[in-house]
Amino acid sequence: MPQVPRGCTSFKLRQLSRRVSAHYDRAVIGAGLKTTQYSLLSHLVKLAPIRPGELAVAMEMDASTLTRNLQVLVAQGWATVDAGTDSRSRFVNPTAAGRAKRAEAQRAWKRAQLSLNERLGAAHVAALHALIDDCLLLMNEAPAGDADE
């Protein structure tokens, strides 16, 4: 007999997301970062120099959320927003302090990842990653108006 989902999928995902985020936040707080800031800084280190819009797309984040989160990194001296090739373009870059902060937080993040793998079991985590990846692909393929169906 096929399984029938029970409850609200959005609520269940948010519950899990909050718990996982809290786990990582506890780990990277010692480096003075939140998980969202660590993620943004990591993407910057990997992708810079990059236009803010391209960074938002790469992180699958809306532009206003990226701008708000980026302002914190700039205020802390961990990132810069520099003029681009014309007056309308800008590029985001990590600073040396930002690269150092990311390296510091990365050690804590790695401990959090290993701890989560141990707590949930590596097989569960790998299966979760695969399921999330599959769902993301399916959600990207979904027609725009399917929420009412």
Secondary structure as UniProt FT lines:
FT   HELIX           9..28
FT   HELIX           29..31
FT   HELIX           35..47
FT   HELIX           52..58
FT   TURN            59..60
FT   HELIX           63..75
FT   TURN            76..77
FT   STRAND          79..83
FT   TURN            87..88
FT   STRAND          90..94
FT   HELIX           96..120
FT   HELIX           122..141
FT   TURN            144..145
FT   HELIX           146..148
//
